[in-house]
C-alpha cells in the first residue's frame, strides 16, 4: 500500500486541528463546569478519538480498521448531535 505524502500531511493536519479545538473546548469546560460545555466537549472528543484511531492505518496495513462509510458517518453524526445538544441546552 503506497500512501502519498499529501495524504499523510492532510490527515495529520486535520488531527492537529481537531486536537487544538478539543483542547480549547475542554479547557472551557474545566473552567465553567456546566452540562452545556460537557456535551460540546464530548462531541469534539468523539471527533478527536475517531481521528486518532484512523491514523495508524496510513503507515501499516495491519492496523487498517474495517470501518464502512456508514459507520464513519454514524460516528460523526453522534459527535454532531452531542455538539448540537450542548448548543441548544438552556
C-alpha atoms as a printed R data frame, in Angstrom:
   type eleno elety resid chain resno       x      y      z
1  ATOM     1    CA   UNK     A     1   0.000  0.000  0.000
2  ATOM     2    CA   UNK     A     2   1.557  3.246 -1.152
3  ATOM     3    CA   UNK     A     3   0.381  6.343  0.641
4  ATOM     4    CA   UNK     A     4   1.089  9.723 -0.834
5  ATOM     5    CA   UNK     A     5   2.825 12.237  1.368
6  ATOM     6    CA   UNK     A     6  -0.045 14.656  0.818
7  ATOM     7    CA   UNK     A     7  -2.499 12.140  2.309
8  ATOM     8    CA   UNK     A     8  -0.366 11.842  5.424
9  ATOM     9    CA   UNK     A     9   0.147 15.612  5.672
10 ATOM    10    CA   UNK     A    10  -3.559 16.361  5.266
11 ATOM    11    CA   UNK     A    11  -4.608 13.689  7.781
12 ATOM    12    CA   UNK     A    12  -2.058 14.849 10.346
13 ATOM    13    CA   UNK     A    13  -3.045 18.483  9.795
14 ATOM    14    CA   UNK     A    14  -6.690 17.648 10.418
15 ATOM    15    CA   UNK     A    15  -5.789 15.674 13.542
16 ATOM    16    CA   UNK     A    16  -3.757 18.605 14.902
17 ATOM    17    CA   UNK     A    17  -6.643 20.987 14.166
18 ATOM    18    CA   UNK     A    18  -9.120 18.650 15.877
19 ATOM    19    CA   UNK     A    19  -6.762 18.305 18.830
20 ATOM    20    CA   UNK     A    20  -6.480 22.074 19.173
21 ATOM    21    CA   UNK     A    21 -10.250 22.600 19.053
22 ATOM    22    CA   UNK     A    22 -10.868 19.759 21.521
23 ATOM    23    CA   UNK     A    23  -8.260 21.166 23.904
24 ATOM    24    CA   UNK     A    24  -9.821 24.636 23.782
25 ATOM    25    CA   UNK     A    25 -13.335 23.300 24.434
26 ATOM    26    CA   UNK     A    26 -12.089 21.019 27.207
27 ATOM    27    CA   UNK     A    27 -10.326 23.929 28.903
28 ATOM    28    CA   UNK     A    28 -13.547 25.952 28.654
29 ATOM    29    CA   UNK     A    29 -15.465 23.067 30.243
30 ATOM    30    CA   UNK     A    30 -12.941 22.759 33.068
31 ATOM    31    CA   UNK     A    31 -13.340 26.471 33.751
32 ATOM    32    CA   UNK     A    32 -17.144 26.642 33.582
33 ATOM    33    CA   UNK     A    33 -18.142 23.137 34.766
34 ATOM    34    CA   UNK     A    34 -21.630 23.090 33.302
35 ATOM    35    CA   UNK     A    35 -23.557 20.467 31.368
36 ATOM    36    CA   UNK     A    36 -23.667 22.571 28.218
37 ATOM    37    CA   UNK     A    37 -19.884 22.643 27.837
38 ATOM    38    CA   UNK     A    38 -19.718 18.967 28.826
39 ATOM    39    CA   UNK     A    39 -21.897 17.997 25.853
40 ATOM    40    CA   UNK     A    40 -19.906 20.173 23.465
41 ATOM    41    CA   UNK     A    41 -16.614 18.797 24.800
42 ATOM    42    CA   UNK     A    42 -17.927 15.231 24.463
43 ATOM    43    CA   UNK     A    43 -18.844 15.890 20.821
44 ATOM    44    CA   UNK     A    44 -15.411 17.237 20.000
45 ATOM    45    CA   UNK     A    45 -13.928 14.358 21.997
46 ATOM    46    CA   UNK     A    46 -15.683 11.886 19.701
47 ATOM    47    CA   UNK     A    47 -14.210 13.708 16.689
48 ATOM    48    CA   UNK     A    48 -10.770 13.633 18.342
49 ATOM    49    CA   UNK     A    49 -10.873  9.918 19.183
50 ATOM    50    CA   UNK     A    50 -12.123  8.943 15.725
51 ATOM    51    CA   UNK     A    51  -9.328 10.938 14.103
52 ATOM    52    CA   UNK     A    52  -6.670  9.373 16.349
53 ATOM    53    CA   UNK     A    53  -7.958  5.835 15.675
54 ATOM    54    CA   UNK     A    54  -7.642  6.184 11.901
55 ATOM    55    CA   UNK     A    55  -4.014  7.422 11.832
56 ATOM    56    CA   UNK     A    56  -2.123  4.082 12.148
57 ATOM    57    CA   UNK     A    57  -3.724  2.677  9.003
58 ATOM    58    CA   UNK     A    58  -1.769  5.227  6.965
59 ATOM    59    CA   UNK     A    59   1.541  3.712  7.990
60 ATOM    60    CA   UNK     A    60   0.797 -0.020  8.235
61 ATOM    61    CA   UNK     A    61  -1.919 -2.124  6.603
62 ATOM    62    CA   UNK     A    62  -2.094 -4.411  9.624
63 ATOM    63    CA   UNK     A    63  -3.735 -1.604 11.586
64 ATOM    64    CA   UNK     A    64  -6.418 -0.946  8.991
65 ATOM    65    CA   UNK     A    65  -9.799 -0.746 10.666
66 ATOM    66    CA   UNK     A    66 -12.638 -2.026  8.550
67 ATOM    67    CA   UNK     A    67 -14.938  0.953  9.002
68 ATOM    68    CA   UNK     A    68 -17.536  1.235  6.326
69 ATOM    69    CA   UNK     A    69 -18.561  4.671  5.184
70 ATOM    70    CA   UNK     A    70 -21.876  4.330  7.025
71 ATOM    71    CA   UNK     A    71 -20.125  3.627 10.341
72 ATOM    72    CA   UNK     A    72 -17.843  6.597  9.779
73 ATOM    73    CA   UNK     A    73 -20.846  8.829  9.087
74 ATOM    74    CA   UNK     A    74 -22.646  7.443 12.151
75 ATOM    75    CA   UNK     A    75 -19.689  8.333 14.393
76 ATOM    76    CA   UNK     A    76 -19.720 11.875 13.012
77 ATOM    77    CA   UNK     A    77 -23.496 12.057 13.460
78 ATOM    78    CA   UNK     A    78 -23.126 11.139 17.142
79 ATOM    79    CA   UNK     A    79 -20.497 13.858 17.599
80 ATOM    80    CA   UNK     A    80 -22.601 16.466 15.830
81 ATOM    81    CA   UNK     A    81 -25.694 15.572 17.859
82 ATOM    82    CA   UNK     A    82 -23.724 15.951 21.106
83 ATOM    83    CA   UNK     A    83 -22.447 19.351 19.978
84 ATOM    84    CA   UNK     A    84 -25.947 20.401 18.915
85 ATOM    85    CA   UNK     A    85 -27.445 19.321 22.247
86 ATOM    86    CA   UNK     A    86 -24.768 21.334 24.013
87 ATOM    87    CA   UNK     A    87 -25.513 24.404 21.934
88 ATOM    88    CA   UNK     A    88 -29.277 24.128 22.393
89 ATOM    89    CA   UNK     A    89 -29.063 23.320 26.130
90 ATOM    90    CA   UNK     A    90 -30.704 26.019 28.224
